[in-house]
Amino acid sequence: MPDIYAEAAESIVNADRAAAEEVARRALDSGVSPS
């Protein structure tokens, strides 16, 4: 059972990282510099 939770947490972290990278990429494309 703990393995399932570990995998879920890992996938959530990976999804958040991918979303953050996409937001950063969009900001750079819009000419907004990271603070």
N, C-alpha and C positions, 0 to 999 in steps of 0.2 A: 504493500500500500504506500509506504513512504516514497518508493521509487516513482510512483505516478505523480505524487505531489512535486517531487524534485524535477521531473520532466516538464510539468506544467509551469513551474516557476521559471525554469530555464527558457522555455518557449516564450513566456511573457517578457522576460528580459531581452531576448533576441528581437522580439517584435517591437519593443519600445526603442531599442537601439536603431532598428531599421527606420522607424517612424521619425526619430530625432534626426537621423542622417538625411532623410527626405526633406524635412522641414528646413534644415540648414542649407541643403542644396537649392531649395526653392528661394530662400532668402538671398543667397549669393546671386542667383539668376536675376532676382529683382533689384540687385544693386545695394542690398542692405548688408553692411559689414557686421560680422559677429562682434559682440561687445566683450 
